[in-house]
Amino acid sequence: MTVTEVTKLVRGLIEGEPVLQGIWVRGETSNVRPTPTGHLFFTLKDEGAQLSCVFFSYSRQRKREVKDGVEVYALGDITVYEQRGQYQLTVRDLMLKGEGELAARFEKLKRSLAEEGLFDESHKLPLPEMPRVVGLVTSAQAAAYTDVVNVLSRRAPYLRVVLFPSPVQGGEAAPQLIAALKRAEAENICDVIMLVRGGGSLEDLWCFNDEALARHIYAMKTPVITGIGHEVDFTIADFVADCRAPTPSVAAEIAAPDIRELRADLLQSADELVTAAMGQLQSRERELAAVRVDRLAADTVRRIGHYEDGLASGTEDLKRSVRLWLERRSERLETAAFRLAPRRVLRSVQNRMAQLDERADGLVSAARRKLDAYSQKLRLARARLAAVDPQAALDRGYALLWDGKRKKLITRAKQAETGKPVVAELADGYITGIVKGIEKKEREGK
């Protein structure tokens, strides 16, 4: 086997062993070598052995300076550095000896409260979308107080911030934090409460790992946001709070929306409402125009039908009247003819009968001509009605030209603009395009 093959085999055996992953190692630091890139190389040793260690990006995660000769606890995985053929501890967390004892207490309390369900997401309260009053539990002398007030003043000047002061460090801090939270909730004016503190060591933040404080936060009816320490710092209060922020400033950003975003949302909503209203208005205008045309057409058709019915009824009445009159005159003449027997009288009667027949034919012809005239007027009225129907014009191949938003009808070439969108309305739909050029048409005689 080659050296590389042997090294890869050893690496696979070591890094594949679960017992060597995620382990805490205690030892004294030596040969501490920070690099310009922010990594930290050092050696852990005790009376019997030593272990090479590397903590990548240490400067971005911790501010504490590590020196030689300090007893620490290092959390990490055993890995193999193939180029040198040596195994090492790749560190993820580093604590001083005193911090290690506190870390053990922290993990024990964390497991206990988690088993009771104090960290369950189902119990966490939702944050208000538009809070009016924010309660701030921290020390008035802490940098976190200034950071939160500056962020809220800039982002949410519409908020009222009420400070409930309390120490945020030391053995007596936890009971006073609980008292401040009680005051904040008893005031019954806060929509959300912020519990914040700047960065520090595990000992500095230890008051936020108090069990009584955790249980009080869990029982609160007002949403609680925590912003304790730096992004890599976690406390029991963070786990039990309704929302955990990595820093006090981020907690302030989470507590209330930015007034600039609210204004932008309002402007967008207003634009959407105006657009929707204009669309509804245009739709109603088109519907109203269609209703007016339909009503006009229906009214005209009803009137023409009424005239047709009246004309037909009048014609029939006229025919019946003429026929009845002729029948009565004929009966009288025949009676007179029988009484006046002479042929001359009979011929006179026959002549009068013929004249009456001609007059009756004339009346019928006149009535027919009148009916034809009314029918012609009816056809002309229907043709005029069809000529003003917009849909009929579209069905014949014409189009209506609108601006790009279909708000304004374009009836003259000067109303169009080069490069602007236009919409052509056809009988069965719309066609969208861009004006590439405008050419005016010269009319005859002008």
Secondary structure, DSSP 8 states (H G I E B T S, - for coil): --HHHHHHHHHHHHHT-GGGSSEEEEEEEEEEEE-TTS-EEEEEE-SS-EEEEEETTHHHH------TT-EEEEEEEEEEETTTTEEEEEEEEEEEHHHHHHHHHHHHHHHHHHHHTTT-GGG-----SS-SEEEEEE-TTSHHHHHHHHHHHHH-TT-EEEEEE---SSTTHHHHHHHHHHHHHHTT--SEEEEEE----TTTTGGGG-HHHHHHHHH-SS-EEEEESSTT---HHHHHSSEEESSHHHHHHHHS--HHHHHHHHHHHHHHHHHHHHHHHHHHHHHHHHHHHHHHHHHHHHHHHHHHHHHHHHHHHHHHHHHHHHHHHHHHHHHHHHHT--HHHHHHHHHHHHHHHHHHHHHHHHHHHHHHHHHHHHHHHHHHHHHT-HHHHHHTT--EEEETTS-SB--SGGG--TT-EEEEEETTEEEEEE---------TT-
